[in-house]
Amino acid sequence: MKRFALCCAAGLLLALATPAAAANTGQHYFDKARQMVAEGATDNGFRLMAAAINMEPDNFVYQTYMLTLLDRTAYKNNSALMEQILAVAPRYVPVMDRLAKLYEGQRRDQAAQDLYEAWRDQRPDQAESYARLGEHHLFRGQYGQAVKNFMAHRRIVGESDYALRRIAFVYDKLETKGDRVMLAQVEQHLRADVRPGQRLEPSEMARLVSGVK
C-alpha cells in the first residue's frame, strides 16, 4: 500500500510538472509571442519572441518571423522596441545592426558605434561589422579608423573590391583636401611608402594592402 501511495504521489508530481516544463520552452514563448503581437501587445510579444530566440539561438523560424515583422511593418523604425528586444537578447546581431542604423539616423553616433563594436567583439569573424564601422567612421570624418576597419574587412573576406574602393575613396578625399597629417596616418595603416598626393590605382592599392595585418 505504501509503495502504491508513493507511485501515485510521483505520478501526480510528474503531471503537475509537465505543464510547467512545457511552458519553459522556446516554442511556448514563440507561440505566445505571436498571439500577443496579433492582439496588439507588441512590446511584450517581442520580448517573448526574443526570449524564444535566446533559448533556441539556431532556430531560424523564430528569427525569420521576428525580422520579417521588424523589416516589413511600422516596427522597423521603432528604436525603443529594438532596445527592449536587445535587453532580453543582448547578443542578437541582426537587431543590433538594425538598431545601430536607426541610431545613426537619429545622429546618436556614439550609441551606434557602441553597438557595432559590441557586434565586432562578439563575432570578430564576421566581416560585416568591420564594414559597418568603416562606413560609420568615414561618415564622421574619422578616416584613420575607417581605413583600419576596411582593412579588417578585407583580411576576413580575402580580395575585396568593396574594401579597396572605400580605402581609395578615403585616400582621394584626403588628397583633395590636402590633409597631409591624415594622409600620413592612412599611409601608416597601409604600411607602404606612398607619397602624399600620389594617386593610387586599384591594382597598386591591392599591392599595398596585401601586407597589412
C-alpha positions, 0 to 999 in steps of 0.5 A: 500500500505504501509503495502504491501511495508513493507511485501515485504521489510521483505520478501526480508530481510528474503531471503537475510538472509537465505543464510547467516544463512545457511552458519553459520552452522556446516554442511556448514563448514563440507561440505566445509571442505571436498571439500577443503581437496579433492582439496588439501587445507588441512590446511584450510579444517581442520580448517573448519572441526574443526570449524564444530566440535566446533559448533556441539561438539556431532556430531560424523560424523564430528569427525569420518571423521576428525580422520579417515583422521588424523589416516589413511593418511600422516596427522597423523604425521603432528604436525603443522596441529594438532596445527592449528586444536587445535587453532580453537578447543582448547578443542578437546581431541582426537587431543590433545592426538594425538598431545601430542604423536607426541610431545613426539616423537619429545622429546618436553616433556614439550609441551606434558605434557602441553597438557595432563594436559590441557586434565586432567583439562578439563575432570578430569573424564576421566581416560585416561589422568591420564594414559597418564601422568603416562606413560609420567612421568615414561618415564622421570624418574619422578616416584613420579608423575607417581605413583600419576597419576596411582593412579588417574587412578585407583580411576576413573576406580575402580580395575585396573590391568593396574594401579597396574602393572605400580605402581609395575613396578615403585616400582621394578625399584626403588628397583633395583636401590636402590633409597631409597629417591624415594622409600620413596616418592612412599611409601608416595603416597601409604600411607602404611608402606612398607619397602624399598626393600620389594617386593610387590605382586599384591594382597598386592599392591591392599591392599595398594592402596585401601586407597589412595585418 
